[in-house]
Amino acid sequence: MPSYKKLKKAESQQLCDSRGIDSAGCKTKADLINAIEQHDLRNYALIDENDDGQTEGEDDLEGSGTDEERNGDDDRVDVHRLQHRG
């Protein structure tokens, strides 16, 4: 998690506003930073809960192609390679 301690109070307030964080009860810079950090923790927890560890579309690639393609025994000719040979 990023460190927000270097921010000025006004910058912390702007960050709260830009992220939609309710900072009405925050009186000090420390209160604002705490609100931002809590917001970050909630958002990271939501991301982790939705993350199954796979890249999007990864399961679509499993089993694709023929046995020859997966094993490198494909007899197809690469037309682009032939064109560059001359």
C-alpha positions as CSV (number, residue, x, y, z in Angstrom):
1,M,0.0,0.0,0.0
2,P,1.4,3.5,-0.8
3,S,2.5,5.8,1.9
4,Y,0.3,8.9,2.2
5,K,2.2,10.5,5.1
6,K,4.1,12.8,2.7
7,L,0.9,14.4,1.5
8,K,-0.2,17.7,2.8
9,K,-3.6,17.9,4.5
10,A,-5.1,19.7,1.5
11,E,-3.7,17.0,-0.8
12,S,-5.1,14.3,1.4
13,Q,-8.5,16.0,1.3
14,Q,-8.3,16.2,-2.5
15,L,-7.4,12.5,-2.7
16,C,-10.5,11.7,-0.6
17,D,-12.7,13.8,-2.8
18,S,-11.3,12.3,-6.0
19,R,-11.9,8.7,-4.7
20,G,-15.3,9.5,-3.3
21,I,-14.3,8.9,0.3
22,D,-16.5,10.4,2.9
23,S,-14.2,12.7,4.9
24,A,-16.8,14.7,6.7
25,G,-15.7,13.3,10.1
26,C,-12.0,13.8,9.4
27,K,-10.6,16.7,11.4
28,T,-6.8,16.0,11.0
29,K,-4.4,14.9,8.3
30,A,-4.1,11.6,10.2
31,D,-7.9,11.1,10.0
32,L,-7.8,11.7,6.3
33,I,-4.9,9.3,5.8
34,N,-6.7,6.7,7.9
35,A,-9.8,7.1,5.7
36,I,-7.8,6.7,2.5
37,E,-6.0,3.6,3.8
38,Q,-9.2,2.0,4.9
39,H,-10.7,2.7,1.5
40,D,-7.6,1.1,-0.1
41,L,-7.9,-2.0,2.1
42,R,-11.6,-2.5,1.3
43,N,-10.9,-2.1,-2.5
44,Y,-7.9,-4.5,-2.4
45,A,-9.9,-7.0,-0.5
46,L,-12.7,-6.8,-3.1
47,I,-10.1,-7.3,-5.9
48,D,-8.6,-10.3,-4.1
49,E,-12.0,-11.9,-3.6
50,N,-12.8,-11.7,-7.3
51,D,-9.3,-12.9,-8.5
52,D,-9.2,-16.5,-9.3
53,G,-5.6,-16.4,-10.3
54,Q,-6.2,-16.8,-14.0
55,T,-5.6,-14.3,-16.7
56,E,-8.8,-13.4,-18.5
57,G,-9.5,-15.8,-21.3
58,E,-6.9,-18.3,-20.1
59,D,-9.2,-21.2,-19.8
60,D,-10.3,-20.6,-23.4
61,L,-6.8,-21.5,-24.6
62,E,-6.6,-24.9,-22.9
63,G,-6.9,-27.7,-25.4
64,S,-7.0,-25.5,-28.4
65,G,-5.3,-26.6,-31.6
66,T,-4.5,-30.1,-32.9
67,D,-2.1,-32.5,-31.4
68,E,0.3,-31.7,-34.2
69,E,0.1,-27.9,-33.5
70,R,0.7,-28.4,-29.7
71,N,3.6,-30.8,-30.3
72,G,5.2,-28.7,-33.1
73,D,4.6,-31.3,-35.8
74,D,2.5,-29.0,-37.9
75,D,3.2,-29.4,-41.6
76,R,1.8,-26.0,-42.7
77,V,4.1,-23.7,-44.5
78,D,4.8,-20.2,-43.2
79,V,4.2,-18.0,-46.3
80,H,5.8,-14.9,-44.7
81,R,9.1,-16.8,-44.2
82,L,9.1,-17.9,-47.8
83,Q,8.6,-14.4,-49.1
84,H,11.6,-13.1,-47.1
85,R,13.9,-15.8,-48.5
86,G,13.9,-14.2,-51.9
